Amino acid sequence: MFVSAATSVQDIKKTNQNIKRIINIFSDKTQKIAKEYLSLYSSGKLNQIGYVNYAGSKSLFLNLDKKNLLLVTSSPQESMHLAEVKNFFGLYPFEKIFSFINQEKITDKYNVTVRWHPRIARSKSVDSEVIHRLAKNNPNINHIFPESNVKTEFLLPQADVVTGTNSTLCLLAVTLGKPVILFGPWVSFFGNSVYSVSTPHELSALLEKDLSPKPSNDAYALAYYRNSFGDPNRNVFFTEKKGKRMFYLAKTLFRKIPIHPK
């Protein structure tokens, strides 16, 4: 359970304040927690809403005739109530995301693979139609559709560069020693662990260089934040028996208090 002194728990300004506070107190203990979180996430065992549902199982090997650029898309519709998000992405965020990598300068140098966010397979919106139209009109780019069972974590070690907006997979890529380039309102969450661009032109110009990985310290701080929002006593856990869920608010390591017994 996460309570924030803001109009939204996704508020960008407040989130930045929380992450900076964590960076200031970061230690070996908090980094250990961050690594445990990323390990559970990459294995598909993370007990947070959504993550288990999106865990794929299928392997896919990328072509090695050129360097590989992997675009990992998040789902900005979840935050479209925020002015910063709506102003950047517009009404069709996946078209905006795709425009960054759909450039000849990039496709000439890289094999480009787009992993479209699995959540779209479960939504009743025009997003799926937009994605399939983009794929049909751009066959030179490898598209992994939302409904695909490809395990995206399997692709990360094969990529020479990873780009995206706010995906936890981009966070994981930093800790794997990959150069990561982000664009969009959430870049500040990743601190100095990623490269930042604001326009497609800036991305193509940056990719003309041979990029080195950025320091991972700020990425681990963000991983710690995403694990518990900075407060381990605010996690909500549940057990499920015979189709019914019992929710618990973990007050201590050994004590669980039921807060919704039905």
C-alpha positions as CSV (number, residue, x, y, z in Angstrom):
1,M,0.0,0.0,0.0
2,F,1.5,3.3,-1.0
3,V,0.3,6.7,0.3
4,S,1.7,9.8,-1.3
5,A,1.4,13.5,-0.4
6,A,0.4,14.3,-3.9
7,T,-2.6,14.3,-6.2
8,S,-1.5,11.0,-7.7
9,V,0.8,8.1,-6.5
10,Q,2.4,8.5,-10.0
11,D,3.2,12.2,-9.4
12,I,6.6,12.8,-11.1
13,K,7.8,15.6,-8.8
14,K,7.0,13.7,-5.6
15,T,8.5,10.5,-6.9
16,N,11.7,12.3,-7.7
17,Q,11.8,13.6,-4.2
18,N,11.3,10.1,-2.8
19,I,14.0,8.6,-5.0
20,K,16.5,11.4,-4.1
21,R,15.9,10.7,-0.4
22,I,16.7,7.0,-1.0
23,I,19.9,7.9,-2.9
24,N,21.0,10.0,0.1
25,I,20.6,7.0,2.5
26,F,21.6,4.2,0.1
27,S,23.8,1.5,1.6
28,D,24.9,-2.1,1.1
29,K,21.7,-3.2,2.8
30,T,19.3,-1.3,0.5
31,Q,21.3,-2.4,-2.5
32,K,20.9,-6.0,-1.4
33,I,17.2,-5.5,-1.3
34,A,17.3,-3.9,-4.7
35,K,19.2,-6.9,-6.2
36,E,16.7,-9.3,-4.6
37,Y,13.8,-7.3,-6.2
38,L,15.4,-7.4,-9.6
39,S,16.2,-11.1,-9.3
40,L,12.5,-11.9,-8.5
41,Y,11.4,-9.6,-11.3
42,S,13.7,-11.3,-14.0
43,S,12.6,-14.8,-12.9
44,G,8.9,-13.9,-13.1
45,K,8.4,-14.6,-9.4
46,L,7.9,-11.0,-8.2
47,N,4.7,-10.9,-6.1
48,Q,3.4,-7.5,-7.2
49,I,0.4,-6.9,-9.3
50,G,1.0,-7.4,-13.0
51,Y,4.5,-8.6,-13.0
52,V,3.7,-12.3,-12.8
53,N,1.0,-11.9,-15.5
54,Y,3.6,-10.4,-17.9
55,A,6.3,-13.1,-17.4
56,G,6.9,-14.9,-20.7
57,S,8.6,-18.3,-21.2
58,K,9.7,-18.4,-24.8
59,S,13.2,-17.8,-26.0
60,L,14.2,-15.8,-29.0
61,F,17.6,-15.3,-30.5
62,L,18.4,-12.0,-32.2
63,N,20.2,-11.7,-35.5
64,L,23.9,-11.0,-35.1
65,D,24.8,-9.7,-38.6
66,K,24.7,-6.1,-37.1
67,K,24.5,-4.6,-33.6
68,N,21.2,-5.1,-31.9
69,L,19.0,-2.3,-30.5
70,L,16.1,-3.3,-28.3
71,L,13.2,-1.0,-27.7
72,V,11.2,-2.0,-24.6
73,T,7.9,-0.2,-24.5
74,S,6.0,0.6,-21.3
75,S,2.3,1.6,-21.2
76,P,2.0,5.4,-20.8
77,Q,-1.8,5.2,-20.9
78,E,-1.6,4.3,-17.2
79,S,-0.3,7.8,-16.5
80,M,-2.1,9.8,-19.1
81,H,-3.9,11.7,-16.3
82,L,-0.5,13.4,-15.7
83,A,0.0,16.6,-17.8
84,E,3.7,15.8,-18.4
85,V,2.8,12.4,-19.8
86,K,-0.1,13.5,-22.0
87,N,1.9,16.5,-23.4
88,F,4.8,14.3,-24.4
89,F,3.1,11.3,-25.9
90,G,-0.1,12.8,-27.2
91,L,-3.3,10.7,-27.8
92,Y,-1.4,7.8,-29.5
93,P,1.7,7.1,-27.3
94,F,2.8,4.0,-29.2
95,E,3.2,6.0,-32.4
96,K,5.3,8.5,-30.5
97,I,7.4,5.8,-29.0
98,F,8.0,4.1,-32.3
99,S,8.9,7.3,-34.1
100,F,12.1,7.4,-32.0
101,I,13.6,4.3,-33.5
102,N,12.0,4.3,-36.9
103,Q,14.8,6.1,-38.6
104,E,17.1,5.0,-41.5
105,K,20.2,6.2,-39.6
106,I,19.3,3.8,-36.8
107,T,18.1,0.8,-38.9
108,D,21.2,1.0,-41.2
109,K,23.5,0.5,-38.2
110,Y,21.3,-1.7,-35.9
111,N,19.0,-4.6,-36.1
112,V,16.1,-3.0,-34.3
113,T,13.7,-5.1,-32.2
114,V,10.6,-3.7,-30.5
115,R,9.0,-5.5,-27.6
116,W,5.5,-4.1,-27.4
117,H,4.1,-4.1,-23.9
118,P,2.2,-7.3,-22.9
119,R,-0.5,-5.3,-21.2
120,I,-1.9,-4.2,-24.5
121,A,-3.0,-7.8,-25.2
122,R,-5.4,-7.5,-22.3
123,S,-6.8,-4.0,-23.2
124,K,-9.8,-3.2,-25.4
125,S,-8.4,-0.2,-27.1
126,V,-7.1,1.0,-30.5
127,D,-3.5,0.4,-29.3
128,S,-3.3,-3.1,-30.7
129,E,-4.5,-1.9,-34.1
130,V,-1.9,0.9,-34.0
131,I,0.9,-1.6,-33.2
132,H,0.0,-4.0,-35.9
133,R,-0.3,-1.2,-38.4
134,L,3.1,0.1,-37.5
135,A,4.5,-3.4,-37.9
136,K,2.9,-3.9,-41.3
137,N,4.2,-0.6,-42.6
138,N,7.7,-1.2,-41.2
139,P,8.7,-4.8,-42.0
140,N,12.4,-3.9,-41.7
141,I,12.0,-3.8,-37.9
142,N,11.5,-6.9,-35.8
143,H,8.2,-6.6,-33.9
144,I,7.4,-8.8,-30.8
145,F,3.7,-8.3,-30.3
146,P,2.0,-7.9,-26.9
147,E,0.4,-11.3,-27.1
148,S,3.7,-13.0,-27.7
149,N,5.0,-15.2,-25.0
150,V,8.7,-14.2,-25.6
151,K,10.5,-13.7,-22.3
152,T,11.9,-10.2,-22.7
153,E,14.5,-10.7,-20.0
154,F,16.1,-13.3,-22.4
155,L,16.6,-10.5,-25.0
156,L,18.4,-8.1,-22.8
157,P,21.8,-9.8,-22.7
158,Q,21.7,-10.1,-26.5
159,A,21.2,-6.3,-27.0
160,D,24.1,-3.9,-27.6
161,V,21.9,-1.0,-26.6
162,V,18.5,-0.8,-24.9
163,T,16.1,2.1,-25.2
164,G,12.6,2.9,-23.8
165,T,10.6,5.2,-21.6
166,N,10.0,3.8,-18.1
167,S,10.1,0.0,-18.2
168,T,11.5,-2.0,-15.3
169,L,13.3,-4.0,-18.0
170,C,15.3,-0.9,-18.8
171,L,16.2,-0.7,-15.1
172,L,17.3,-4.4,-15.3
173,A,19.3,-3.7,-18.4
174,V,21.4,-1.0,-16.6
175,T,22.3,-3.6,-13.9
176,L,23.3,-6.0,-16.6
177,G,25.9,-3.5,-17.8
178,K,24.0,-2.4,-21.0
179,P,24.0,1.2,-22.3
180,V,20.4,2.4,-21.8
181,I,18.8,5.4,-23.5
182,L,15.5,6.7,-22.2
183,F,13.1,9.4,-23.4
184,G,9.9,10.8,-21.9
185,P,8.9,12.4,-18.6
186,W,10.2,9.5,-16.4
187,V,13.9,9.7,-17.3
188,S,14.8,11.6,-14.1
189,F,13.8,8.6,-12.1
190,F,16.9,6.7,-13.4
191,G,19.3,9.5,-12.4
192,N,22.8,9.2,-13.9
193,S,22.4,5.5,-14.8
194,V,21.0,6.2,-18.3
195,Y,21.5,8.4,-21.4
196,S,18.6,10.8,-22.0
197,V,17.2,12.2,-25.2
198,S,14.1,14.3,-25.9
199,T,13.7,13.9,-29.7
200,P,14.1,11.2,-32.4
201,H,17.0,13.3,-33.9
202,E,18.8,13.3,-30.5
203,L,18.5,9.5,-30.4
204,S,19.9,8.9,-33.8
205,A,22.8,11.3,-33.1
206,L,23.6,9.5,-29.9
207,L,23.5,6.1,-31.5
208,E,26.1,7.2,-34.0
209,K,28.6,6.9,-31.1
210,D,29.9,3.8,-29.4
211,L,28.2,4.0,-26.1
212,S,29.5,2.7,-22.8
213,P,27.3,1.6,-19.9
214,K,26.5,4.3,-17.3
215,P,27.1,3.8,-13.5
216,S,24.4,1.6,-12.0
217,N,24.1,3.2,-8.5
218,D,21.0,5.3,-9.3
219,A,19.3,2.4,-11.0
220,Y,19.7,0.3,-7.9
221,A,18.2,3.1,-5.8
222,L,15.2,3.1,-8.2
223,A,14.9,-0.6,-7.9
224,Y,14.8,-0.3,-4.1
225,Y,12.1,2.3,-4.4
226,R,10.0,0.2,-6.8
227,N,10.3,-2.7,-4.4
228,S,8.6,-0.9,-1.5
229,F,8.3,2.8,-2.4
230,G,11.1,3.3,0.2
231,D,9.1,1.9,3.1
232,P,9.1,-1.9,3.5
233,N,6.2,-1.7,6.0
234,R,3.8,-0.6,3.2
235,N,3.9,-3.8,1.1
236,V,0.5,-5.6,0.8
237,F,0.7,-9.3,0.4
238,F,-2.0,-11.9,-0.2
239,T,-2.6,-15.6,-0.1
240,E,-5.1,-17.4,-2.3
241,K,-7.1,-20.5,-1.3
242,K,-10.1,-21.9,-3.1
243,G,-10.4,-18.8,-5.3
244,K,-10.5,-16.4,-2.3
245,R,-7.7,-14.0,-1.4
246,M,-6.6,-12.9,2.1
247,F,-4.7,-9.7,2.2
248,Y,-2.0,-8.9,4.7
249,L,-0.2,-5.8,5.7
250,A,3.3,-6.9,6.7
251,K,4.1,-5.0,10.0
252,T,7.2,-7.0,10.8
253,L,9.1,-9.9,9.3
254,F,7.3,-12.5,11.5
255,R,3.8,-11.0,11.9
256,K,1.1,-10.6,9.4
257,I,-2.2,-8.7,10.1
258,P,-5.2,-9.5,8.0
259,I,-6.7,-6.3,6.7
260,H,-9.4,-7.8,4.4
261,P,-10.3,-11.3,5.5
262,K,-12.8,-12.0,2.7
